[in-house]
Amino acid sequence: MFKPYTITERWPATNPDIIQLYSVDTPNGLKVSAMLEECGLAYEKHLVSFSDDEQHSAEFQSLNPNGKIPAIIDPHGMDGNPLGLWESGAILIYLAEKTGRFIPSDHHARYRTIQWLMFQMGGIGPMFGQFGHFHSYGGANIEDPYALERYKGETQRLLTVLNERLQNRTWIMGNDYTIADIASWPWVRALTVHYEARETLELSNYPNVTRWLNLCLERSASVAVLND
């Protein structure tokens, strides 16, 4: 059923009739797990070990040649045929279209939602990730402060954009929780949970972001994936 994806040889499906998720609980991984939970879709999660470099194995790269998590195989794509898919933003759009949830049907609102999804994909994710690298991980050993200050400043700028967007809005798109929120909250959460950068980034200066993040984390789907 899943040919030509040899990934299933390394991570066999217990139930090949449901969505197969290959992931780790990084911010990008959490996006897709949260979306699957929000949509109520049955799925089977396979842990890809970074310590064993499994994301660069031939089996994993049969599905994602870029060697990055997350990736999915849906045995029942929208045309009835199996679909393998990677890149978290693409997966969120696919699942939203498959279920008709978390993306507006109105064309203008739909593309504005995708616009804010791309803001996360092209801005929040890469810049927060680089900040975390130089603040908390391997890059923290570099004495030259330039890289850290560069990514700290860009992270704060992006937080300012998000904070202003959330002024007088419950969610990024207003009254409706969408894939824009699902894509973004795992990365904002990472600033404190993984990078321990609350004081460094002066996160108290972004009260709308804090309020919004707490609402995201209170959702039952978010609770489920974080306690998995």
N, C-alpha and C positions, 0 to 999 in steps of 0.2 A: 504493500500500500504506500510506503513512504519512499520508494525509490525515486530519485537516485541518492537519497540521503543516507549515507552509511553511519550517520550520527546515532541511529537507532541500534547499531551493533554495539556501540560503547555504552549507550544509555538505553537499554531495552524498555519498551513501553509495557507497563502492566495492563493498561487498558488502551489499546491503539485506536479506540473509537472516540476518544476525547482529545482536546488540545494538549500537545506536548510542549512544555516550557523548559528551556535550558537557560539557567540563570544563576545568579548569586545575589544576595541582598545588599548590593550597592545601590546608590540612588537610581541609576538607570535600570537596574533589575527590579527595584521596588515599584517603579512606574507600571510595569506590565503586570506584575502580581496584583497590585491594587486595582488596576483596570479589570482584570479577569474577575476579581472578587466583587467589584462594583456591579459588573454586568451579570453576575450569577452564572457564569459559564463554568462548566466542569473542565478541570485541567489537571494534568499530572506534572509535577515539578521535578526536574532533574538538576542536581547541584553540579556545577562545573567548577572544579578545583583550580583556583589560581595558583596555589602553591605547587601543584603538579603540572602547571602550564597546560591544562587540558583544553583551554580555549584556542590553543594553537595546534591541537592535534588534527590529523588528517580527517578524522571522523567529524569533529566539530566544524571544521572548515568546509566539509561537504555541504553544510547548510549555510554557514556564514564565512565566506572566503576572507573577510576582514578580521576574523578571529576575535570578535567582541561579543559579550553578552549584552542584552538578552536576545534570544531567538526563539521562534515558535514553529511548530508544524500543526496546522489545523487540518485534520483529516476530512473535514467537511467545509471546504471553502465556499464562497458565495455562489460559485458556479457548480457546486457539488463535488468538485475534485479537490484532492489534497493541495494545500498551499504551505510552502515554507517561506518564512518571512523573518527578516532581521532589521535592525535599527529601531530603537524604541519608539521614536515618533511615528514611523510608518506603521508599526504594530498598533499604536494607540488609535490612529486614524482608521485602520482596518477594522479593529474591534468595535469602534464607534459606529462605523457604517454597517457592520454585520448585525449589530444589535439595535441600531437606531437610537442609541443612547449616548449622552454626554457630548453631543455635537448638535448644533441647531440645524433645523431643516431649511430655514430661511437662508438664501444664498449669501446675502451680505453678512449676516451674523456668523454663518458658517466659516467664511474666509477670514473674518476678524478673529474667530477662535483659533483657526489654523495659524494666523499671524502671531498670536501670543504663544502658541505651541512652538513656533519657530524661534521666538524670542528666547524660550528656554533652551531649545536645541542648539542655537548658535551663540547664545550669550551666557545665560545662567549656568548651564552645564559645564562648558569648557572653561569659563573663567573661574567659577567656584572651585572646580577641580584643580586648576593650576594654583589657585590660592592655597587650597588644602595641602597640595604637594610641598609648597615652599614654607608653609606655616607649621605643618605637623608631621610630614613624612620625610622622604629622602632629601628633598631640597632644603630642609631646615638646617642642614649641616653646611650650607654654602654661606660663607662669611659676607660676601657682597650683598648688601640689602636691596639692590635694585629690583631683582625679580619679585621678591616678596612685596615690596612697596607698590610695584606696578600692578600686581594682581589683587592686592588689598584695595587699591584705589578703584580698580575696575569692578570688583565685587561690591564695594560700597556704592558706586554709581548705579549698578544694576539694581541693587536693593532700593535705591532712591526712586528709580523708575517704577518698580513694583509697588513700593509704598504709595506713590502718588496715584497709581492706577487703582489701588484698593481704597482710596479715599471715598467714603460714602458708598462703597460696594461691598457686598458680602463675599462674593467670589470674583475672580478675575474678569469674568464676563458679565457680572452684575448679580442677578438673582439666581442664576443657574450654575451648578457645579459642572465643570466640563473637563475635557482632556487637557486644557491649558492648566487647570489646577492640579490634576493628577500628575502631569509631567513635572511641575515645579516644586511641589511641597517636599518630595524626598531630598532635593538638593538644598533647599533652605534648612530643612531639619539637619542635614549633614554639617552645617556650619557650627552647630553646638554639640551634636551627639558624637560626630566623628572628629571634627577639627578643633573642638573646644575653644572656639574663637569669639565667644560672646563679648568679652571685654575688648579684644583686639579690634573687632569690627564695630564696636559701640552699637550693638544691636538694639539697645533701648531707644535709639534715634529713629527706629522704624516701627512705630506702634501698630500701624495698619497691617504690616507684614506679620507681626507677632500674633495679632488677633486672628488673622486669616489662617496662619499655620496651626494654631490651636484648634480651630474649627475643622481643618482638614484631618488632624490627628484624632479627633473625636469620632470620626465616621467609623461605622462598624467594619467596613472593608479595610480601612487603614489599620484598625486595631488588630484585625485578623492576620494581616500580613506581617505586622511588626511583632506579633506574638507567635508566629509560626516556628 
